[in-house]
Amino acid sequence: MPPRLLAEKAAAGNIEHLTQDSAALAAADPHGVIVHAALVHGFGLVTL
């Protein structure tokens, strides 16, 4: 899957595709809160 599509899905809150590939990520962040916050923070830095 292209990185842009992955980022769009994760930013929208859909991280199922990420957790399927990484059991450690699924265990650490089962609801995707950390991943979503990281993407929002990164987007904020880019827009500055």
Secondary structure as the mmCIF struct_conf table of DSSP 4:
data_model
#
loop_
_struct_conf.conf_type_id
_struct_conf.id
_struct_conf.beg_label_comp_id
_struct_conf.beg_label_asym_id
_struct_conf.beg_label_seq_id
_struct_conf.end_label_comp_id
_struct_conf.end_label_asym_id
_struct_conf.end_label_seq_id
HELX_RH_AL_P HELX_RH_AL_P1 PRO A 3 ALA A 11
TURN_TY1_P TURN_TY1_P1 ALA A 12 GLY A 13
HELX_RH_AL_P HELX_RH_AL_P2 GLU A 16 ASP A 21
HELX_RH_AL_P HELX_RH_AL_P3 ALA A 23 ALA A 28
TURN_TY1_P TURN_TY1_P2 PRO A 30 HIS A 31
BEND BEND1 GLY A 32 GLY A 32
HELX_RH_AL_P HELX_RH_AL_P4 VAL A 33 THR A 47
#
